[in-house]
Every structure is written in C-alpha cells, then in structure tokens.
C-alpha cells in the first residue's frame, strides 16, 4: 500500500490521504470529530484536488460527528460532479446508521462489514 501523503491526528482519531495509482484513498480511524476539523478540511482539499476517483476507508472508525459526515458529503459531491459515486469501504452498522441519518446513503456506494 502507498504511504500516507498527508495526515492529521488527535489523541483519539486520525485522518490521512493516500495516492495509490489512479485512486485516492481517504482513511478515517478512531474518533473523528471536531478535534480533527482542520485536518479533515486539508485532507479533503488534497483528495478533491487530485481529481482521481476517491475511496473512503472507515474500517477503523469508532466514532464520527458532523465534521466527519461533512467531509464524506463534500467528497461525495465532488465525485458526483466527476460522474462517479463515492465508494466507502469497511462500513460498520453504526457508521451506516450515521450516514443514513445524515441522508448520505443514497449518494454513496457502501461496502458494509
């Protein structure tokens, strides 16, 4: 796997972006919340700016709040503008419920665990 290009961490969570061939991978782990807001914005800018298909890996995610949901919505909108659907892998039941409550499920390609 490619090494992370940009990463942000807090005591309980992290977000990073990998450029893996022609795909961009955004990985969310631990508790992704307001403490990571600046990092989420930066990683989102990096992922969108590259212009390649984006995949979000949430397999290590234990908690997310509206700041993480906002990143996913932003990435989904960018993918939609490029004629693609945002792929989200490693989706737990909790994360799937949060996406559903936020109204994101119809615009995501979810791979549940």
Jmol script that loads the backbone (N, CA, C; Angstrom):
load data "model"
ATOM      1  N   UNK A   1       0.841  -1.192   0.000  1.00  0.00           N
ATOM      2  CA  UNK A   1       0.000   0.000   0.000  1.00  0.00           C
ATOM      3  C   UNK A   1       0.875   1.240   0.000  1.00  0.00           C
ATOM      4  N   UNK A   2       0.364   2.280  -0.569  1.00  0.00           N
ATOM      5  CA  UNK A   2       1.084   3.545  -0.643  1.00  0.00           C
ATOM      6  C   UNK A   2       1.223   4.152   0.749  1.00  0.00           C
ATOM      7  N   UNK A   3       2.231   4.965   0.911  1.00  0.00           N
ATOM      8  CA  UNK A   3       2.431   5.673   2.171  1.00  0.00           C
ATOM      9  C   UNK A   3       1.500   6.884   2.212  1.00  0.00           C
ATOM     10  N   UNK A   4       1.070   7.290   3.422  1.00  0.00           N
ATOM     11  CA  UNK A   4       0.196   8.461   3.508  1.00  0.00           C
ATOM     12  C   UNK A   4       0.899   9.710   3.005  1.00  0.00           C
ATOM     13  N   UNK A   5       0.163  10.512   2.263  1.00  0.00           N
ATOM     14  CA  UNK A   5       0.699  11.763   1.752  1.00  0.00           C
ATOM     15  C   UNK A   5       0.499  12.881   2.762  1.00  0.00           C
ATOM     16  N   UNK A   6      -0.655  12.912   3.366  1.00  0.00           N
ATOM     17  CA  UNK A   6      -0.977  13.919   4.368  1.00  0.00           C
ATOM     18  C   UNK A   6      -1.794  13.243   5.451  1.00  0.00           C
ATOM     19  N   UNK A   7      -1.550  13.667   6.695  1.00  0.00           N
ATOM     20  CA  UNK A   7      -2.196  13.004   7.818  1.00  0.00           C
ATOM     21  C   UNK A   7      -2.460  14.019   8.917  1.00  0.00           C
ATOM     22  N   UNK A   8      -3.576  13.832   9.623  1.00  0.00           N
ATOM     23  CA  UNK A   8      -3.888  14.642  10.790  1.00  0.00           C
ATOM     24  C   UNK A   8      -4.313  13.696  11.900  1.00  0.00           C
ATOM     25  N   UNK A   9      -3.868  13.983  13.120  1.00  0.00           N
ATOM     26  CA  UNK A   9      -4.213  13.124  14.239  1.00  0.00           C
ATOM     27  C   UNK A   9      -4.687  13.946  15.421  1.00  0.00           C
ATOM     28  N   UNK A  10      -5.462  13.303  16.260  1.00  0.00           N
ATOM     29  CA  UNK A  10      -5.847  13.850  17.553  1.00  0.00           C
ATOM     30  C   UNK A  10      -5.561  12.736  18.552  1.00  0.00           C
ATOM     31  N   UNK A  11      -5.733  12.973  19.847  1.00  0.00           N
ATOM     32  CA  UNK A  11      -5.458  11.900  20.804  1.00  0.00           C
ATOM     33  C   UNK A  11      -6.275  10.627  20.566  1.00  0.00           C
ATOM     34  N   UNK A  12      -7.410  10.751  19.892  1.00  0.00           N
ATOM     35  CA  UNK A  12      -8.288   9.592  19.749  1.00  0.00           C
ATOM     36  C   UNK A  12      -8.602   9.197  18.313  1.00  0.00           C
ATOM     37  N   UNK A  13      -8.185   9.980  17.333  1.00  0.00           N
ATOM     38  CA  UNK A  13      -8.545   9.660  15.951  1.00  0.00           C
ATOM     39  C   UNK A  13      -7.548  10.209  14.956  1.00  0.00           C
ATOM     40  N   UNK A  14      -7.720   9.776  13.710  1.00  0.00           N
ATOM     41  CA  UNK A  14      -6.834  10.270  12.664  1.00  0.00           C
ATOM     42  C   UNK A  14      -7.513  10.205  11.309  1.00  0.00           C
ATOM     43  N   UNK A  15      -6.974  10.990  10.397  1.00  0.00           N
ATOM     44  CA  UNK A  15      -7.420  11.008   9.007  1.00  0.00           C
ATOM     45  C   UNK A  15      -6.173  11.155   8.144  1.00  0.00           C
ATOM     46  N   UNK A  16      -6.117  10.385   7.082  1.00  0.00           N
ATOM     47  CA  UNK A  16      -4.978  10.523   6.172  1.00  0.00           C
ATOM     48  C   UNK A  16      -5.445  10.258   4.744  1.00  0.00           C
ATOM     49  N   UNK A  17      -4.620  10.702   3.806  1.00  0.00           N
ATOM     50  CA  UNK A  17      -4.919  10.518   2.391  1.00  0.00           C
ATOM     51  C   UNK A  17      -3.732   9.825   1.745  1.00  0.00           C
ATOM     52  N   UNK A  18      -4.040   8.829   0.913  1.00  0.00           N
ATOM     53  CA  UNK A  18      -3.039   8.080   0.163  1.00  0.00           C
ATOM     54  C   UNK A  18      -3.318   8.268  -1.320  1.00  0.00           C
ATOM     55  N   UNK A  19      -2.284   8.374  -2.105  1.00  0.00           N
ATOM     56  CA  UNK A  19      -2.437   8.393  -3.555  1.00  0.00           C
ATOM     57  C   UNK A  19      -1.912   7.053  -4.039  1.00  0.00           C
ATOM     58  N   UNK A  20      -2.825   6.170  -4.421  1.00  0.00           N
ATOM     59  CA  UNK A  20      -2.498   4.798  -4.786  1.00  0.00           C
ATOM     60  C   UNK A  20      -2.816   4.583  -6.266  1.00  0.00           C
ATOM     61  N   UNK A  21      -1.809   4.789  -7.121  1.00  0.00           N
ATOM     62  CA  UNK A  21      -2.037   4.670  -8.556  1.00  0.00           C
ATOM     63  C   UNK A  21      -2.985   5.744  -9.034  1.00  0.00           C
ATOM     64  N   UNK A  22      -4.071   5.315  -9.680  1.00  0.00           N
ATOM     65  CA  UNK A  22      -5.044   6.278 -10.203  1.00  0.00           C
ATOM     66  C   UNK A  22      -6.206   6.491  -9.239  1.00  0.00           C
ATOM     67  N   UNK A  23      -6.039   6.097  -7.987  1.00  0.00           N
ATOM     68  CA  UNK A  23      -7.101   6.241  -6.992  1.00  0.00           C
ATOM     69  C   UNK A  23      -6.574   6.980  -5.763  1.00  0.00           C
ATOM     70  N   UNK A  24      -7.441   7.782  -5.167  1.00  0.00           N
ATOM     71  CA  UNK A  24      -7.129   8.469  -3.923  1.00  0.00           C
ATOM     72  C   UNK A  24      -7.895   7.780  -2.806  1.00  0.00           C
ATOM     73  N   UNK A  25      -7.207   7.461  -1.721  1.00  0.00           N
ATOM     74  CA  UNK A  25      -7.831   6.786  -0.590  1.00  0.00           C
ATOM     75  C   UNK A  25      -7.764   7.705   0.626  1.00  0.00           C
ATOM     76  N   UNK A  26      -8.919   7.982   1.203  1.00  0.00           N
ATOM     77  CA  UNK A  26      -9.003   8.738   2.448  1.00  0.00           C
ATOM     78  C   UNK A  26      -9.332   7.724   3.531  1.00  0.00           C
ATOM     79  N   UNK A  27      -8.510   7.699   4.584  1.00  0.00           N
ATOM     80  CA  UNK A  27      -8.705   6.730   5.658  1.00  0.00           C
ATOM     81  C   UNK A  27      -9.044   7.467   6.943  1.00  0.00           C
ATOM     82  N   UNK A  28     -10.143   7.051   7.575  1.00  0.00           N
ATOM     83  CA  UNK A  28     -10.574   7.622   8.843  1.00  0.00           C
ATOM     84  C   UNK A  28     -10.452   6.546   9.909  1.00  0.00           C
ATOM     85  N   UNK A  29      -9.876   6.895  11.064  1.00  0.00           N
ATOM     86  CA  UNK A  29      -9.716   5.910  12.123  1.00  0.00           C
ATOM     87  C   UNK A  29      -9.952   6.510  13.499  1.00  0.00           C
ATOM     88  N   UNK A  30     -10.408   5.667  14.409  1.00  0.00           N
ATOM     89  CA  UNK A  30     -10.662   6.101  15.781  1.00  0.00           C
ATOM     90  C   UNK A  30     -11.856   7.020  15.857  1.00  0.00           C
ATOM     91  N   UNK A  31     -11.741   8.041  16.708  1.00  0.00           N
ATOM     92  CA  UNK A  31     -12.816   9.018  16.904  1.00  0.00           C
ATOM     93  C   UNK A  31     -12.531  10.240  16.030  1.00  0.00           C
ATOM     94  N   UNK A  32     -13.317  10.401  14.980  1.00  0.00           N
ATOM     95  CA  UNK A  32     -13.130  11.525  14.066  1.00  0.00           C
ATOM     96  C   UNK A  32     -14.216  12.545  14.376  1.00  0.00           C
ATOM     97  N   UNK A  33     -13.764  13.656  14.963  1.00  0.00           N
ATOM     98  CA  UNK A  33     -14.697  14.677  15.421  1.00  0.00           C
ATOM     99  C   UNK A  33     -14.112  16.063  15.238  1.00  0.00           C
ATOM    100  N   UNK A  34     -14.683  17.027  15.914  1.00  0.00           N
ATOM    101  CA  UNK A  34     -14.291  18.429  15.771  1.00  0.00           C
ATOM    102  C   UNK A  34     -12.798  18.662  16.009  1.00  0.00           C
ATOM    103  N   UNK A  35     -12.168  17.843  16.825  1.00  0.00           N
ATOM    104  CA  UNK A  35     -10.735  17.996  17.086  1.00  0.00           C
ATOM    105  C   UNK A  35      -9.906  17.845  15.812  1.00  0.00           C
ATOM    106  N   UNK A  36     -10.461  17.184  14.798  1.00  0.00           N
ATOM    107  CA  UNK A  36      -9.756  16.967  13.535  1.00  0.00           C
ATOM    108  C   UNK A  36     -10.273  17.846  12.403  1.00  0.00           C
ATOM    109  N   UNK A  37     -11.059  18.864  12.720  1.00  0.00           N
ATOM    110  CA  UNK A  37     -11.711  19.675  11.688  1.00  0.00           C
ATOM    111  C   UNK A  37     -10.727  20.244  10.663  1.00  0.00           C
ATOM    112  N   UNK A  38      -9.635  20.831  11.098  1.00  0.00           N
ATOM    113  CA  UNK A  38      -8.671  21.408  10.152  1.00  0.00           C
ATOM    114  C   UNK A  38      -8.037  20.320   9.295  1.00  0.00           C
ATOM    115  N   UNK A  39      -7.700  19.198   9.902  1.00  0.00           N
ATOM    116  CA  UNK A  39      -7.119  18.078   9.163  1.00  0.00           C
ATOM    117  C   UNK A  39      -8.081  17.502   8.156  1.00  0.00           C
ATOM    118  N   UNK A  40      -9.355  17.408   8.522  1.00  0.00           N
ATOM    119  CA  UNK A  40     -10.369  16.898   7.600  1.00  0.00           C
ATOM    120  C   UNK A  40     -10.500  17.810   6.389  1.00  0.00           C
ATOM    121  N   UNK A  41     -10.501  19.109   6.635  1.00  0.00           N
ATOM    122  CA  UNK A  41     -10.599  20.060   5.526  1.00  0.00           C
ATOM    123  C   UNK A  41      -9.387  19.949   4.601  1.00  0.00           C
ATOM    124  N   UNK A  42      -8.201  19.860   5.200  1.00  0.00           N
ATOM    125  CA  UNK A  42      -6.974  19.765   4.407  1.00  0.00           C
ATOM    126  C   UNK A  42      -6.939  18.478   3.590  1.00  0.00           C
ATOM    127  N   UNK A  43      -7.240  17.353   4.224  1.00  0.00           N
ATOM    128  CA  UNK A  43      -7.242  16.071   3.516  1.00  0.00           C
ATOM    129  C   UNK A  43      -8.296  16.079   2.413  1.00  0.00           C
ATOM    130  N   UNK A  44      -9.460  16.663   2.688  1.00  0.00           N
ATOM    131  CA  UNK A  44     -10.496  16.783   1.661  1.00  0.00           C
ATOM    132  C   UNK A  44     -10.006  17.587   0.471  1.00  0.00           C
ATOM    133  N   UNK A  45      -9.326  18.695   0.738  1.00  0.00           N
ATOM    134  CA  UNK A  45      -8.764  19.511  -0.345  1.00  0.00           C
ATOM    135  C   UNK A  45      -7.776  18.700  -1.178  1.00  0.00           C
ATOM    136  N   UNK A  46      -6.917  17.932  -0.512  1.00  0.00           N
ATOM    137  CA  UNK A  46      -5.925  17.122  -1.214  1.00  0.00           C
ATOM    138  C   UNK A  46      -6.600  16.054  -2.081  1.00  0.00           C
ATOM    139  N   UNK A  47      -7.601  15.374  -1.529  1.00  0.00           N
ATOM    140  CA  UNK A  47      -8.292  14.309  -2.264  1.00  0.00           C
ATOM    141  C   UNK A  47      -9.036  14.869  -3.471  1.00  0.00           C
ATOM    142  N   UNK A  48      -9.747  15.962  -3.276  1.00  0.00           N
ATOM    143  CA  UNK A  48     -10.520  16.563  -4.360  1.00  0.00           C
ATOM    144  C   UNK A  48      -9.597  17.176  -5.405  1.00  0.00           C
ATOM    145  N   UNK A  49      -8.540  17.825  -4.948  1.00  0.00           N
ATOM    146  CA  UNK A  49      -7.619  18.497  -5.851  1.00  0.00           C
ATOM    147  C   UNK A  49      -6.921  17.565  -6.819  1.00  0.00           C
ATOM    148  N   UNK A  50      -6.752  16.337  -6.448  1.00  0.00           N
ATOM    149  CA  UNK A  50      -6.070  15.380  -7.327  1.00  0.00           C
ATOM    150  C   UNK A  50      -6.932  15.018  -8.526  1.00  0.00           C
ATOM    151  N   UNK A  51      -8.246  15.017  -8.360  1.00  0.00           N
ATOM    152  CA  UNK A  51      -9.145  14.760  -9.482  1.00  0.00           C
ATOM    153  C   UNK A  51      -9.345  13.302  -9.839  1.00  0.00           C
ATOM    154  N   UNK A  52      -8.721  12.396  -9.114  1.00  0.00           N
ATOM    155  CA  UNK A  52      -8.893  10.970  -9.406  1.00  0.00           C
ATOM    156  C   UNK A  52     -10.026  10.391  -8.553  1.00  0.00           C
ATOM    157  N   UNK A  53     -10.508   9.194  -8.901  1.00  0.00           N
ATOM    158  CA  UNK A  53     -11.565   8.575  -8.094  1.00  0.00           C
ATOM    159  C   UNK A  53     -11.134   8.447  -6.630  1.00  0.00           C
ATOM    160  N   UNK A  54     -12.077   8.677  -5.731  1.00  0.00           N
ATOM    161  CA  UNK A  54     -11.805   8.650  -4.290  1.00  0.00           C
ATOM    162  C   UNK A  54     -12.535   7.473  -3.660  1.00  0.00           C
ATOM    163  N   UNK A  55     -11.822   6.819  -2.751  1.00  0.00           N
ATOM    164  CA  UNK A  55     -12.413   5.759  -1.928  1.00  0.00           C
ATOM    165  C   UNK A  55     -12.145   6.142  -0.481  1.00  0.00           C
ATOM    166  N   UNK A  56     -13.159   6.014   0.379  1.00  0.00           N
ATOM    167  CA  UNK A  56     -13.010   6.323   1.794  1.00  0.00           C
ATOM    168  C   UNK A  56     -13.025   5.004   2.563  1.00  0.00           C
ATOM    169  N   UNK A  57     -12.007   4.789   3.389  1.00  0.00           N
ATOM    170  CA  UNK A  57     -11.908   3.595   4.218  1.00  0.00           C
ATOM    171  C   UNK A  57     -12.255   3.975   5.650  1.00  0.00           C
ATOM    172  N   UNK A  58     -13.366   3.436   6.148  1.00  0.00           N
ATOM    173  CA  UNK A  58     -13.812   3.737   7.511  1.00  0.00           C
ATOM    174  C   UNK A  58     -13.725   2.502   8.402  1.00  0.00           C
ATOM    175  N   UNK A  59     -12.959   1.508   7.993  1.00  0.00           N
ATOM    176  CA  UNK A  59     -12.899   0.251   8.740  1.00  0.00           C
ATOM    177  C   UNK A  59     -12.347   0.431  10.153  1.00  0.00           C
ATOM    178  N   UNK A  60     -11.552   1.461  10.394  1.00  0.00           N
ATOM    179  CA  UNK A  60     -11.010   1.709  11.725  1.00  0.00           C
ATOM    180  C   UNK A  60     -11.753   2.776  12.504  1.00  0.00           C
ATOM    181  N   UNK A  61     -12.888   3.221  11.984  1.00  0.00           N
ATOM    182  CA  UNK A  61     -13.649   4.306  12.603  1.00  0.00           C
ATOM    183  C   UNK A  61     -14.481   3.781  13.767  1.00  0.00           C
ATOM    184  N   UNK A  62     -14.362   4.437  14.928  1.00  0.00           N
ATOM    185  CA  UNK A  62     -15.150   4.050  16.102  1.00  0.00           C
ATOM    186  C   UNK A  62     -16.199   5.089  16.468  1.00  0.00           C
ATOM    187  N   UNK A  63     -16.021   6.330  15.992  1.00  0.00           N
ATOM    188  CA  UNK A  63     -16.968   7.408  16.270  1.00  0.00           C
ATOM    189  C   UNK A  63     -16.799   8.468  15.198  1.00  0.00           C
ATOM    190  N   UNK A  64     -17.911   9.083  14.804  1.00  0.00           N
ATOM    191  CA  UNK A  64     -17.845  10.223  13.893  1.00  0.00           C
ATOM    192  C   UNK A  64     -18.929  11.208  14.261  1.00  0.00           C
ATOM    193  N   UNK A  65     -18.621  12.474  14.036  1.00  0.00           N
ATOM    194  CA  UNK A  65     -19.613  13.509  14.272  1.00  0.00           C
ATOM    195  C   UNK A  65     -19.878  14.246  12.961  1.00  0.00           C
ATOM    196  N   UNK A  66     -20.521  15.389  13.056  1.00  0.00           N
ATOM    197  CA  UNK A  66     -20.921  16.117  11.849  1.00  0.00           C
ATOM    198  C   UNK A  66     -19.732  16.593  11.021  1.00  0.00           C
ATOM    199  N   UNK A  67     -18.570  16.790  11.633  1.00  0.00           N
ATOM    200  CA  UNK A  67     -17.414  17.216  10.847  1.00  0.00           C
ATOM    201  C   UNK A  67     -16.947  16.096   9.920  1.00  0.00           C
ATOM    202  N   UNK A  68     -16.982  14.859  10.386  1.00  0.00           N
ATOM    203  CA  UNK A  68     -16.625  13.718   9.533  1.00  0.00           C
ATOM    204  C   UNK A  68     -17.692  13.509   8.466  1.00  0.00           C
ATOM    205  N   UNK A  69     -18.956  13.641   8.847  1.00  0.00           N
ATOM    206  CA  UNK A  69     -20.044  13.498   7.873  1.00  0.00           C
ATOM    207  C   UNK A  69     -19.938  14.575   6.796  1.00  0.00           C
ATOM    208  N   UNK A  70     -19.527  15.776   7.199  1.00  0.00           N
ATOM    209  CA  UNK A  70     -19.357  16.870   6.243  1.00  0.00           C
ATOM    210  C   UNK A  70     -18.267  16.536   5.227  1.00  0.00           C
ATOM    211  N   UNK A  71     -17.166  15.939   5.680  1.00  0.00           N
ATOM    212  CA  UNK A  71     -16.112  15.534   4.752  1.00  0.00           C
ATOM    213  C   UNK A  71     -16.644  14.517   3.747  1.00  0.00           C
ATOM    214  N   UNK A  72     -17.365  13.524   4.226  1.00  0.00           N
ATOM    215  CA  UNK A  72     -17.910  12.496   3.328  1.00  0.00           C
ATOM    216  C   UNK A  72     -18.872  13.132   2.328  1.00  0.00           C
ATOM    217  N   UNK A  73     -19.724  14.040   2.786  1.00  0.00           N
ATOM    218  CA  UNK A  73     -20.661  14.717   1.882  1.00  0.00           C
ATOM    219  C   UNK A  73     -19.905  15.537   0.835  1.00  0.00           C
ATOM    220  N   UNK A  74     -18.862  16.222   1.257  1.00  0.00           N
ATOM    221  CA  UNK A  74     -18.045  17.024   0.340  1.00  0.00           C
ATOM    222  C   UNK A  74     -17.367  16.145  -0.708  1.00  0.00           C
ATOM    223  N   UNK A  75     -16.811  15.023  -0.272  1.00  0.00           N
ATOM    224  CA  UNK A  75     -16.171  14.098  -1.208  1.00  0.00           C
ATOM    225  C   UNK A  75     -17.199  13.491  -2.158  1.00  0.00           C
ATOM    226  N   UNK A  76     -18.392  13.161  -1.634  1.00  0.00           N
ATOM    227  CA  UNK A  76     -19.452  12.595  -2.476  1.00  0.00           C
ATOM    228  C   UNK A  76     -19.894  13.597  -3.538  1.00  0.00           C
ATOM    229  N   UNK A  77     -20.015  14.865  -3.164  1.00  0.00           N
ATOM    230  CA  UNK A  77     -20.409  15.897  -4.127  1.00  0.00           C
ATOM    231  C   UNK A  77     -19.346  16.049  -5.214  1.00  0.00           C
ATOM    232  N   UNK A  78     -18.081  15.990  -4.827  1.00  0.00           N
ATOM    233  CA  UNK A  78     -17.003  16.094  -5.804  1.00  0.00           C
ATOM    234  C   UNK A  78     -17.007  14.897  -6.759  1.00  0.00           C
ATOM    235  N   UNK A  79     -17.210  13.708  -6.215  1.00  0.00           N
ATOM    236  CA  UNK A  79     -17.275  12.510  -7.053  1.00  0.00           C
ATOM    237  C   UNK A  79     -18.460  12.605  -8.015  1.00  0.00           C
ATOM    238  N   UNK A  80     -19.598  13.071  -7.514  1.00  0.00           N
ATOM    239  CA  UNK A  80     -20.787  13.222  -8.350  1.00  0.00           C
ATOM    240  C   UNK A  80     -20.517  14.193  -9.502  1.00  0.00           C
ATOM    241  N   UNK A  81     -19.837  15.286  -9.198  1.00  0.00           N
ATOM    242  CA  UNK A  81     -19.501  16.269 -10.242  1.00  0.00           C
ATOM    243  C   UNK A  81     -18.601  15.660 -11.311  1.00  0.00           C
ATOM    244  N   UNK A  82     -17.811  14.660 -10.927  1.00  0.00           N
ATOM    245  CA  UNK A  82     -16.940  13.967 -11.873  1.00  0.00           C
ATOM    246  C   UNK A  82     -17.598  12.758 -12.522  1.00  0.00           C
ATOM    247  N   UNK A  83     -18.904  12.588 -12.286  1.00  0.00           N
ATOM    248  CA  UNK A  83     -19.636  11.465 -12.879  1.00  0.00           C
ATOM    249  C   UNK A  83     -19.404  10.136 -12.178  1.00  0.00           C
ATOM    250  N   UNK A  84     -18.958  10.185 -10.926  1.00  0.00           N
ATOM    251  CA  UNK A  84     -18.687   8.971 -10.157  1.00  0.00           C
ATOM    252  C   UNK A  84     -19.499   8.974  -8.865  1.00  0.00           C
ATOM    253  N   UNK A  85     -19.537   7.812  -8.208  1.00  0.00           N
ATOM    254  CA  UNK A  85     -20.162   7.676  -6.896  1.00  0.00           C
ATOM    255  C   UNK A  85     -19.064   7.392  -5.888  1.00  0.00           C
ATOM    256  N   UNK A  86     -19.099   8.065  -4.747  1.00  0.00           N
ATOM    257  CA  UNK A  86     -18.088   7.867  -3.723  1.00  0.00           C
ATOM    258  C   UNK A  86     -18.198   6.470  -3.135  1.00  0.00           C
ATOM    259  N   UNK A  87     -17.102   5.748  -3.157  1.00  0.00           N
ATOM    260  CA  UNK A  87     -17.019   4.413  -2.576  1.00  0.00           C
ATOM    261  C   UNK A  87     -16.557   4.527  -1.128  1.00  0.00           C
ATOM    262  N   UNK A  88     -17.306   3.907  -0.218  1.00  0.00           N
ATOM    263  CA  UNK A  88     -16.951   3.905   1.199  1.00  0.00           C
ATOM    264  C   UNK A  88     -16.872   2.451   1.640  1.00  0.00           C
ATOM    265  N   UNK A  89     -15.695   2.030   2.099  1.00  0.00           N
ATOM    266  CA  UNK A  89     -15.474   0.629   2.458  1.00  0.00           C
ATOM    267  C   UNK A  89     -15.267   0.471   3.957  1.00  0.00           C
ATOM    268  N   UNK A  90     -15.542  -0.747   4.443  1.00  0.00           N
ATOM    269  CA  UNK A  90     -15.353  -1.049   5.861  1.00  0.00           C
ATOM    270  C   UNK A  90     -16.405  -0.436   6.748  1.00  0.00           C
ATOM    271  N   UNK A  91     -17.624  -0.310   6.241  1.00  0.00           N
ATOM    272  CA  UNK A  91     -18.702   0.403   6.939  1.00  0.00           C
ATOM    273  C   UNK A  91     -19.355  -0.507   7.985  1.00  0.00           C
ATOM    274  N   UNK A  92     -19.238  -0.115   9.250  1.00  0.00           N
ATOM    275  CA  UNK A  92     -19.902  -0.842  10.340  1.00  0.00           C
ATOM    276  C   UNK A  92     -21.378  -0.443  10.395  1.00  0.00           C
ATOM    277  N   UNK A  93     -22.125  -1.162  11.193  1.00  0.00           N
ATOM    278  CA  UNK A  93     -23.551  -0.850  11.351  1.00  0.00           C
ATOM    279  C   UNK A  93     -23.733   0.571  11.906  1.00  0.00           C
ATOM    280  N   UNK A  94     -22.919   0.947  12.892  1.00  0.00           N
ATOM    281  CA  UNK A  94     -23.007   2.290  13.479  1.00  0.00           C
ATOM    282  C   UNK A  94     -22.747   3.363  12.435  1.00  0.00           C
ATOM    283  N   UNK A  95     -21.707   3.189  11.644  1.00  0.00           N
ATOM    284  CA  UNK A  95     -21.372   4.190  10.627  1.00  0.00           C
ATOM    285  C   UNK A  95     -22.466   4.243   9.561  1.00  0.00           C
ATOM    286  N   UNK A  96     -22.983   3.095   9.163  1.00  0.00           N
ATOM    287  CA  UNK A  96     -24.074   3.055   8.183  1.00  0.00           C
ATOM    288  C   UNK A  96     -25.299   3.809   8.707  1.00  0.00           C
ATOM    289  N   UNK A  97     -25.600   3.647   9.988  1.00  0.00           N
ATOM    290  CA  UNK A  97     -26.737   4.360  10.591  1.00  0.00           C
ATOM    291  C   UNK A  97     -26.509   5.867  10.579  1.00  0.00           C
ATOM    292  N   UNK A  98     -25.280   6.283  10.855  1.00  0.00           N
ATOM    293  CA  UNK A  98     -24.971   7.718  10.840  1.00  0.00           C
ATOM    294  C   UNK A  98     -25.109   8.290   9.428  1.00  0.00           C
ATOM    295  N   UNK A  99     -24.607   7.562   8.414  1.00  0.00           N
ATOM    296  CA  UNK A  99     -24.768   8.008   7.028  1.00  0.00           C
ATOM    297  C   UNK A  99     -26.245   8.105   6.673  1.00  0.00           C
ATOM    298  N   UNK A 100     -27.025   7.141   7.133  1.00  0.00           N
ATOM    299  CA  UNK A 100     -28.457   7.132   6.839  1.00  0.00           C
ATOM    300  C   UNK A 100     -29.152   8.321   7.507  1.00  0.00           C
ATOM    301  N   UNK A 101     -28.850   8.565   8.774  1.00  0.00           N
ATOM    302  CA  UNK A 101     -29.457   9.693   9.489  1.00  0.00           C
ATOM    303  C   UNK A 101     -29.099  11.032   8.844  1.00  0.00           C
ATOM    304  N   UNK A 102     -27.898  11.109   8.275  1.00  0.00           N
ATOM    305  CA  UNK A 102     -27.458  12.341   7.627  1.00  0.00           C
ATOM    306  C   UNK A 102     -27.985  12.465   6.201  1.00  0.00           C
ATOM    307  N   UNK A 103     -28.674  11.430   5.713  1.00  0.00           N
ATOM    308  CA  UNK A 103     -29.221  11.471   4.356  1.00  0.00           C
ATOM    309  C   UNK A 103     -28.195  11.186   3.269  1.00  0.00           C
ATOM    310  N   UNK A 104     -27.057  10.611   3.635  1.00  0.00           N
ATOM    311  CA  UNK A 104     -25.980  10.373   2.673  1.00  0.00           C
ATOM    312  C   UNK A 104     -26.081   9.021   1.952  1.00  0.00           C
ATOM    313  N   UNK A 105     -26.785   8.087   2.521  1.00  0.00           N
ATOM    314  CA  UNK A 105     -26.811   6.717   1.960  1.00  0.00           C
ATOM    315  C   UNK A 105     -27.129   6.666   0.472  1.00  0.00           C
ATOM    316  N   UNK A 106     -28.106   7.422  -0.023  1.00  0.00           N
ATOM    317  CA  UNK A 106     -28.432   7.311  -1.461  1.00  0.00           C
ATOM    318  C   UNK A 106     -27.316   7.779  -2.404  1.00  0.00           C
ATOM    319  N   UNK A 107     -26.369   8.561  -1.901  1.00  0.00           N
ATOM    320  CA  UNK A 107     -25.333   9.085  -2.803  1.00  0.00           C
ATOM    321  C   UNK A 107     -23.981   8.409  -2.591  1.00  0.00           C
ATOM    322  N   UNK A 108     -23.972   7.317  -1.809  1.00  0.00           N
ATOM    323  CA  UNK A 108     -22.731   6.602  -1.516  1.00  0.00           C
ATOM    324  C   UNK A 108     -22.823   5.167  -2.007  1.00  0.00           C
ATOM    325  N   UNK A 109     -21.678   4.609  -2.367  1.00  0.00           N
ATOM    326  CA  UNK A 109     -21.562   3.187  -2.668  1.00  0.00           C
ATOM    327  C   UNK A 109     -20.915   2.564  -1.426  1.00  0.00           C
ATOM    328  N   UNK A 110     -21.757   1.965  -0.551  1.00  0.00           N
ATOM    329  CA  UNK A 110     -21.286   1.451   0.718  1.00  0.00           C
ATOM    330  C   UNK A 110     -20.920  -0.020   0.641  1.00  0.00           C
ATOM    331  N   UNK A 111     -19.767  -0.358   1.228  1.00  0.00           N
ATOM    332  CA  UNK A 111     -19.355  -1.741   1.391  1.00  0.00           C
ATOM    333  C   UNK A 111     -19.336  -2.020   2.890  1.00  0.00           C
ATOM    334  N   UNK A 112     -20.373  -2.699   3.358  1.00  0.00           N
ATOM    335  CA  UNK A 112     -20.525  -2.938   4.797  1.00  0.00           C
ATOM    336  C   UNK A 112     -19.752  -4.180   5.227  1.00  0.00           C
ATOM    337  N   UNK A 113     -19.344  -4.182   6.498  1.00  0.00           N
ATOM    338  CA  UNK A 113     -18.641  -5.336   7.062  1.00  0.00           C
ATOM    339  C   UNK A 113     -19.600  -6.168   7.885  1.00  0.00           C
TER     340      UNK A 113
END
end "model"
wireframe off; spacefill off
backbone 0.3
color backbone group
